[in-house]
Amino acid sequence: MRILFIKSGVHHKNLNFIMKCKKIQFHIVNSVNEINNLDLTTFDAVISPCDPINVTKYPNVKFIFGPHFSVFPDAKLNIIKGPKTAYNLLSEWVINIWKAYPICNDLNLVKIPFGVDTDKFIDNKNIKDRNKIMIYCKHRNPQDLLFIEKFLNNRDLKYSVFSYDKRYNENDYINYLQDSKFCIWVDAHESQGFAVQEALSCNVPLLVWNITSMNQEYGRNYQDLKATTISYWDNKCGEVFYNENQFENTFNKFIENIERYKPRQFILDVLSIDACENRLIQFINNM
């Protein structure tokens, strides 16, 4: 399969997936301005994550746009609507929000995640040989983090906090994950959630304080729209809770079962580069 990929301002993790695909031959250009010099019909599909293209000019070409146009639907969608067009929103909960907007009528909204780099985010220690605890925090009320820290301190459990908002070095993140017995995740909404999935790829079980609404993102004024921290998840990954009063019981259950979770296996099956590449090929073939 041969695909034209227009990288523009694409997220670097998404581009890393494109660069590491094995079965698809990607032809990468920097912007939509460069397509004027190309015969798009020679490609099985065109992927443009950031910029719209007037698809009526190319009736015989398959297009996948998104997910970087906007948080909510806007007028850019009008020129990409066509029988061979899809807009990628990465996960089901985002699709459900966009469907409510009339501008999305007659637009194929899909969820095609980008693959996690399981060669970089590896587990190199048995969980029995790990002794560290991580708290990961992103865009949440500071009181939520303080609640978790107080609980761990009361149990005399040592931990380190990795804060997205305060920034951290990715190599430090990987090294700490590989020494972590578990991680408590305190995050807002994620359409894909690379950091979550990279922790799972390091075979670290997660105890997730999940959200139910976009308005739980700290410092923003989103409406009360149904959302989640964990767009991709199953019971191999760890445990989930939603309220402070659920935390202690969930924590005890989590610790009791800590050696039974298989988070890396979930990533390998569902979100590895190979798994996501196969999903993309199948989607394009069926468009």
TAKA-V425498 format. One record per backbone hydrogen bond with DSSP energy under -0.5 kcal/mol. NH is the residue of the N-H (numbers start at 1). CO is the residue of the C=O. If there is no record, write none. Layout:
NH,CO
NH,CO
This chain:
3,25
4,45
5,3
5,27
6,4
6,47
7,5
7,29
8,30
10,7
15,11
16,12
17,13
18,14
19,15
20,16
20,17
21,17
21,18
25,1
26,24
27,3
28,26
29,5
34,31
35,32
36,33
37,34
38,35
40,38
42,39
43,40
44,2
45,2
46,62
47,4
48,46
48,64
49,6
55,53
55,79
57,54
58,55
61,58
63,84
64,46
65,86
66,48
68,49
77,74
78,75
79,76
80,77
81,77
85,82
86,63
87,108
88,65
88,86
89,87
89,110
90,110
91,89
95,91
96,92
97,93
98,94
99,95
100,97
101,98
104,101
105,102
107,104
108,85
109,107
110,87
112,110
116,271
118,116
120,117
121,117
122,120
124,122
129,126
130,127
131,179
132,179
134,182
135,160
136,184
137,162
138,186
144,141
145,141
146,142
147,143
148,144
149,145
150,146
151,147
152,148
153,149
154,150
155,151
156,153
157,152
158,156
160,133
162,135
163,161
164,137
164,162
167,163
173,169
174,170
175,171
176,172
177,173
178,174
179,176
180,177
181,132
182,132
183,205
184,134
185,183
185,207
186,136
186,184
187,185
187,209
188,138
190,228
197,193
198,194
199,195
200,196
201,197
202,198
203,200
204,199
205,181
205,203
206,237
207,183
208,206
208,239
209,185
209,207
210,208
210,241
214,225
216,213
217,214
218,139
218,216
220,217
225,223
227,212
231,229
237,234
239,206
241,208
246,243
247,243
247,244
248,244
250,246
251,247
252,248
253,249
254,250
255,251
256,252
257,253
258,255
260,257
261,257
262,236
266,262
267,263
268,264
269,265
270,266
271,267
272,267
273,116
276,272
277,273
278,274
279,275
280,276
281,277
282,278
283,279
284,280
285,281
286,282
287,283
287,284
